[in-house]
Amino acid sequence: MSLSRCAAKPAAATGSRRSPSGLLQAWLPKLVLAPSIAISLFFVYGFMLWTFILSLTGSRMLPSYDFVGFAQYARLMANDRWWVASSNLVIFGGLFVAICLALGLLLAILLDQRIRQEGALRTVYLYPMALSFIVTGVVWKWLLNPGLGIQAMVRGWGFENFRFDWLVDPDMAVYTLVIAAVWQASGFVMALFLAGLRGIDDSILKAAQLDGASLPSIYWRVVIPCLRPVVFSAVMILSHIAIKSFDLVVALTGGGPGYASDLPATFMYAHAFTRAQIGLGSASAMLMLGGVLAILVPYLYSELRNHRHG
Amino acid sequence: MMSFNISFPKTALATTLAASLALSAAQAAEVEVLHWWTSGGEARAANVLKELMEAEGYGWEDFAVAGGGGETAMTVLKSRAMSGNPPSAAQIKGPEIQEWGELGLLGELDEVAEAEGWDDLLPPTVAEIMRHDGSYVAVPVNVHRVNWLWANPEVLEAAGVEMPTTLDELFSAGEAIREAGFIPLAHGGQAWQDATVFESVLLATGGSEFYQHALVDLDPEALGSERMVEALETFKRLRELMDDDMSGRDWNIATSMVINGDAGMQLMGDWAKGEFTAAELTAGEDYLCAAAPGTQDAFTFNIDSLAVFRVEGEERDAQHALARLALEPIFQEAFNLAKGSIPARPDLDMSEFDQCAQQSLDDFQRTANEGGLVPSMAHGMAVRADVQGAIFDVVTNYFNARDMAAEEAARRMVNAAQAAL
């Protein structure tokens, strides 16, 4: 609805010529892209299919093709650790995406107030994104280690009863993943929102002001709805970071204590590659894919449909 | 170390000689060996084998894959095997040898074994692991003992306690050490370390026969029994002797806590000795070793071995030479001095080894004769990787959970053993 009003979009350049060179020009992009499409068809969709086939077999150490139907899925459903990993993904993914969006939007709005040194601040907030998750994980592992990091520091200041031992607490360990991941990604979301804010047509804001809207309600009713496409891309990017999270878990908690902070990706790796259960690992990979599709496809569909008919 | 040093120049000389010969004799047969002996001492030790091979005119293509107890190396090996191009030999151990054997990928070493008299040379328990379908398919390079207790004598003295020999003594010594201001037991909260401690406790409370029933034969009755519950409860009590920050800590960090005098003791296999040695400490003086409390009459072994893959022609000769040389005294001695383990052949002169290794060998032979020699579950010698993983999950989850009853953990253990089968 409101999308088309938010930003003036340049009309798409259309028009086709019918000369031979025009024909080549029409075909050239397709020709150039063909190899990479073929490669991604094979390596992405081909291997998805292969993983699905493996998930129906009793493969152990190496792939084998003795089909056992959906027995691997049944075993997975009976596996306690799988449920821990799945519910962790819901907690981690949900909190990570929500907090990143909220924090990123807040930072972007604050930075958008024509403040001094905006460029420097933007860089500071954006910088964590330049680190790999392994580095983030190791840094936060030290910060969150009760005997070494924040807890030890605050106790050193004289607050002897201060406790911040989430990293070694099986019930709270998964939230340390959220902390580290939010630290890493919220600056990036801020940059996305900032770009979105800059793209909003000033005249809309002026019109709202003329109508006597207060600043909060301008943001709430005009600016944020205008940012919907940005929210869409941010959710896309963040949710796929959340689902494929592997390196962060390995570096920060190692899945521990016990397997309390396991995520499906680490579960899949452990079973397929170190525990000689390729069948079970493939089944968990397929369920991960299913989970991603179940969330993203409806979202994609509704957003893109809106976009087209908006 | 002495004999290692003396023999070194000889080998080096032979190597250069052989190398020049090999160059003239066209392309000499080569072995490609996949291993993860990549830490300083281990790499030097592996190099001894390489030099022995080259001295006989064979080429050695090193295929070292570092990291994580061989997990990465195993992944590489699987992809190589799947593409139909396995290396000549790879560091594979325990029941995994049988799994590779069942896939029909392993070669056999019976000729070498017969010529070298492996049947007489190797202890029967060791020889059994190296065979698949009655044929030798692998050669052992060392024997690690897992049920060890390491201690810092200064900490023990400060707390006024002796090296504990029973679990009760361990708990009371732990209390005294804590009161003296030290961490009683250094530990790293990783699944395999939890399992390492657990199997030593189970061995102490249940005895080696029960250990065999429960963790090797996976007898559901033993896994769900009252004795298992008792072992689990005792294991959980050990947590009181550990510090709060252990989650995710690596084993060598825990060992360095003992070395630095922050902690009193550690339950860990004899690879921990490598850390003590690297810190230039002497066994019996600067650090103490003893069988894990209550397990003096048992020996949980962890044997590294090189399994050979099916190859053809000249590479096969080289492979056989490799298998023969791996049991040569010179390699066995150099390698095991670096690894902290004991030689896989018990007939060697042990005078170069420290007192921990000498005790280890004595106990190994005693338990082999009298019973009590059991494979280590935590180190993949007792059960296959999937069962081991399922047991790890139960053990580490129980150890870290606030409110899981030992009965519940025992019940899950039964399920784990069955579900994984």
Interface residues (C-beta under 8 A of the other chain):
Chain A: R60 M61 L62 P63 R75 A78 N79 D80 R81 K141 N145 P146 G147 L148 D165 L167 V168 P170 D171 A173 T253 G254 G256 P257 G258 Y259 A260 A270 H271 F273 T274 R275 A276 Q277
Chain B: E71 M74 T75 K78 A81 M82 E96 E99 W100 L103 G189 Q190 A191 D194 D243 D244 D245 M246 S247 G248 R384 A385 D386 Q388 G389 D393 T396 N397 Y398 F399 N400 A401 R402 R412 A419
